[in-house]
Amino acid sequence: MKAIGSWRRQSMATVLVAAIAGCASPKYNYVPQVTQISYPSLGGEAVANVGDTMVSQGAKVEHQALQVDQDIGIGLFNAYTVTRGVYLKIGEDEDMEFYAIVNPFVGGGTVQKTLLADPVKGMGTNKSEHKICGISVFNAKVCTSEGSFSRIQKPMESSNSFQQALIYSGKVGSRIRLGYREFSGNAARPAFNNDVDYDLTESKVVGYKGARIEVIEATNEQIRYRLISNFNVAH
């Protein structure tokens, strides 16, 4: 009797999910984009207002993702629920883009299932239609065209997403103030922030951590300068 009951529960779970859409198998072939940053160009003149970044160097990692605006129920009796949040892309094939079903960061979403539904294996969107789909461990796919979602680029913290920047903080008398900032994953690293003053009567060339600029003109609102060298590559 226990075996029959278990078979009935499995059969019902399969009906709840598989009777609707078809089959799909998640792909894991996506690699996030790493963008190198170096601003401004060496030897070129640039202008920055107070609060603007004067010099920056590093790399940022941007991950393609799906932004789901509200909980979306999928399948008969909402067998799967794609909760509100951000889902990182993991791969794609000719027809679909696939996303992680658990996203353990602030604002990340998860795919949940009802008691009778098959365990969830993946989640994806159709490339040619506005459809979001849940995929079971048996590769059964169930989709819906309801709900609001969109594709976005999400900055992510990683060992490759380190950035350094000099920010113009104004001028008092003959002295200018620059703020040094370090960022990892688009978030500031407070322990590595610093503010420094330079007396332009001593030298028009100022520098910090390998970044060197020639000050052409400076006021309390704006600075015009030329980049001599950017930050050290090693950090």
C-alpha positions, 0 to 999 in steps of 0.5 A: 500500500505504501508503494502504491501511495508513493507512486500515486504522489509521484504521478500526481506531481508529474501531472501537475508539472509535465502535462503543460509544456514540454521538455527542457534541460538547463545549460551551464555555458554562460561566462559573465563579462569582465570589463577593464576600466582605465580613465582618462586616456594617458596624456589626454586632458580631462575636466572634473567637477567637485565630486567627479571621478578624475582617475579610475582603473580596475575591472568590473564584472557584470552578470546578465540576470533576470529581474522578476518584479513580483511572485509568478506562479507557474503551472497547474495549481501554481506548481512552481513559484518564481519569487520576486528578485534577481536571477543570475544567468547560467546558460542558454540554448537556441530557444531559452536562457537559463537562470539559477534557481537559488540566488544567495545575495541581497535581492536574489530570488528563488524558485519554490514548489508545492508539496506535490510538484516534482523537485525543481531543476532549473528556470528559464525564459523563452527567447522568442516569447514573453514566457518564464518557465520552471523545469523539473528534475525530469526535464519537464517544462512548464511555462507562463506568459503572465507576470512582469520580468526583464533582462538586466546587467547586474554588477557582481563582486568577485576577485576580478572586480577591484577598482581604484579611483581619485575624486576631486574634492575642491580647492582652498587657496593654493591647495587642492583635495583629492579623495582616494577610493577603492571599490569591490563589486561596485561597493566601496571598501571603507578601510581603503578610503583616504583624503589627501591635500596637495599644495600647487605652489610646490608642484603642479604634478600630484600623485597617489598610489601610482596615479599621477596627474598634471594640474592645468587649472583648478578652482573650488568647482572644477579641475582641468588636468592631464593624466601622466600615469594610472594606478599601479597594476598590482594591488 
